[in-house]
Amino acid sequence: MNMSLTSETLCCVSCGKPLPISRRANARYCKECLRERQAEQHRAFARRYAAAHREEYKAYLKERYLWLVSHNMCVSCGHEKAVEGRVRCEKCLERYRKKKKA
C-alpha cells in the first residue's frame, strides 16, 4: 500500500493533532505534548532522586546547622554573624519576621 505523507498520517501520538511540516522528520509528539511529557519525566526523576537521597541531605543540613551555630554564624544565609542569643543575622531576622506575619 502506497501511503502519501499527509497531515492525517503524521499526527501527535498523544493528542492526535497533525504535526507541522518542520517536525515531521522523526517526531512523535507535538511541541506542547513534548514539553508536558518532558516536564513529567523530570518530575518523576526528581521524586526518585529525592527519595533516594533524602536522609543523606537531611544529615548534611543538620551538620551544617550545628557547624553554623557553633561558629556563631547565621543559619539562613551562612555569611553574617548571628545576633546575640539568636541563630540568624539582623537581615535574615527581618525577613523571617515578615514571612511569619504574612
Residue pairs with C-beta under 8 A, 6 or more apart in sequence:
3 9
5 24
7 18
7 19
8 18
10 18
10 19
10 24
11 17
11 18
11 19
12 18
12 19
12 28
12 29
12 30
12 33
13 28
13 29
14 29
14 30
14 33
14 37
15 30
15 32
15 33
17 30
19 27
19 30
20 30
23 30
23 31
27 34
29 37
64 78
65 75
68 74
68 75
68 78
68 82
68 87
69 75
69 82
69 87
72 81
72 82
73 79
73 80
73 81
73 82
74 80
74 81
74 82
74 87
74 88
74 89
74 92
75 82
75 87
75 88
76 88
76 89
76 92
76 95
76 96
77 89
77 91
77 92
79 89
80 89
80 90
80 91
80 92
81 89
82 88
82 89
83 89
83 90
83 93
86 93
88 96
